[in-house]
Amino acid sequence: EEKYRLVAENISDVVWILNVTKGRFTYISPSIQKLRGLAQEEAMNQKLENLLLSKVFDAMSKRITESISHFENSDEPRSFLDVIKQPTKSGDFVWVEISTRFQKNSNGEIEVFGVSRNVNERKAAEKMLKESQLLLQSVVNSTSDMIWSSDAKTLEILTFNDAFKTYAFENLGVDLKPGMTQKEILPTKEMQEQWIAL
C-alpha cells in the first residue's frame, strides 16, 4: 500500500478514493493542488455537490446509485470514463477526464476509486478542429461547383457540399445522404461507370 501511495503522490494525475457508504473522500493525492488549486485537506473536506456543476452532480449521483446496485449484484467489473468541467478554487473551470471503478475496502464498504486528469489542452484542440471544420464546410458550401468525397474501396459518398446535394435532388431525384453508393445515386449503368472512372 505504501508503494502505491508513493506513486500516487508523485504523478500529475489526481488519484482519489470516495467512500460511498460514508459519503466522503478517504484519499486525494497532492496533485489536486495543481488541478483545482486546492490543498489536500481542503479537497478532502469539500462536499460532493461543490465538486461539480449542478447538472453534472445530478447525473453523477444517478450514475453512482445505479452503479452501486450493479456492483452489489454482479461479479462483473465495471468502470467509467467521463469528461466534465470542474470548478477551481479561483472560480474558473477546468476540463477533467475522470476514470472510475467501484471496489470494496477491508471493512466491506463500497468505494469509488478514481483518477482525474487535466484535459484542457485536448478540449481546446478539439474546439479549434471543430471550428476549422465548420469554416472549411462553409467555404465548400459557398461555391457553385459540386464537391464531394467518396470511399476509395466501396465508393460510398462520405461528404458533399450543398451544390452537389441540390444537383442530385433536382436532376436525379435523389435525396443525397452519406453512405449512399453510386448505384443508389446514378440511374444508368453508363453514369455509374463514369463515376467509377473518376
N, C-alpha and C positions, 0 to 999 in steps of 0.2 A: 504493500500500500504506500509506503514511504517513497518508493521508486516512482510510482505513478504520480504522486503528488509533486515530486521534484520536476517531472516532465511537464505537468500541467502548469506549474508556476514559472516555467521558462519558455513558453510558446506565446505567440501573438494572439492566437485564438483564445476565446474565453471558455473555460471548462466550468460547468456548474452542475449542481445536483439539487433538485427540488423535491422535498419530502411532501408528496401529495396528501398523505394521511394527516400530517400536521399543518399543511398549508404554508410552509416556509422553506427557505433555502437552508441547506446544511453545508453547502460549499460553493464558493465562487472564486475563481482564480484571480490573481492580482492584475491580469491584463484587462480587467473590466475598467481600470483607470484610463487606459488608452482608448478603449472602445466608447465609453459613455461618460468619462470624466468623473467617475465615482470611485471612492476608496472602497476596499473590500467590505468593510463594516457597514458603510452607507448602503451599498448594494444589497447586502445580506438582510438589512432591516427594512428595505423597501417593500411596500405592499404590492401584490401581484398586479393590481389594477393600475399602478403607477409605472409599470414597466412597459406598457403597451398603449397604443391608441385605443379608444373605447371600442371601435368596431372590431379591431384585431383581438382585443381582450375577450369580447363576446364569442368570437369564432373559436379562439383557442380554448376557452372554458368549455365550450360544447365538445371540441375535439378531445380534450382530456377526459371528460365524463364518458364519452363513447369508448375511448381507448382503454379506460380502466375496466369497463365491462368486458371488452375483448381480451384484455390481458389476464383477467381473473378466470376466464372460461376457455382459454386456448393456450396450448403449449407452443404455438407458432410465434416466433419473434416478430415484432412489428416496429418499424422505425419510420420517421417522417423527416422531410426536408422542406423547409419553408423559407421564403424571403419576405421580410417585413420591415417596416420603419419602426425604430425605437427612439424615444426621446433621450436627449443627453442632459447632463447637469446644467449646461449653459442655455438650455431652452431650444437648441437646434434639434435636428433629427439625423439619424444615421441609418443607412440601409444595412440590414443584417441578415445573413443566411444562417438559419438555425437547424442543426441536425439533432434529433431527439429519439430516445428509445426508453421504454419502460423496464423497470427492474424492481426486485425486492431486496431490501437491506437485511442485515443479520437479525433484525427484530421482526421481520416479516412485513414491514411497512412498504407501501408502494412508493417508488421514487421515479422521477424523470431525470435521466442522465442526458445532458445537453452540451453541445459545442456551438458557440456563436462566433461568426466571422464577419468582419467588415467587408462589405462588397460595394461600397460607394463608387469606386473606380469602375467596376464592372457595370453598374447601373448607369453611370454617366456615359460609358462607351455604348451601351445598348440604346440609350436615348439618342446619341449622336448618329448611330447607324440607322435608327428608325427615321430620324429627321432627314438624313441623306436619301433614304429610300423614297420617302414621300416627295422630296424635291425632284428626284430623278423621275418618278412617276408623273409628276406634274409637268415636267418638261416633255416627256414622251407623249403625254396626252394632248399637249398644246399643238402638236404638228398634225397636218392632214395626211401625212404619209402613214401607211399601215406598218406597224411594228409588232412583231411577236417573237416568242422563243418557243422551241419545242424540244422534247427529249430526243437525244440522238439515236437511241435504240428503238423506242416504241413510237416515236413521232407524235406523242401526245402533246397537246398545247399546254405550255406551262404558264406563260404570261402573254398579255396582248394589250395594246392601247385602245383608246376609245374609237379611233378611226377604223381599226380592224374589226372591232365589235359591231360598229354601225354598218360597215360594208357587208359583213356576214349576215346580219339581220335583214338588211334592205335588198340584197342581191341574191342571197342563198336561202333566205328564210330560216336561218339558224340562230338560235339564242346562244351565243358563244359562252362556254364555261371552261375553266381549267380542267385538264384531264381528258378532254374530247380528242378523238383520233381524226385523221384526215378523212376516213370513211364516213364519219358522222357529220363532217363539215362540208365535204365536197360531193356533189350529186353524181358526178360521172367518173368512170374509171380513168379517162384521159386526164381529167383535172387532178385526180389522186396521184397519177404517175408524175405529173408535172410538179406536184407538191414534193414527192419523194426525191425528185431530181434537184430540188433547190439546195 
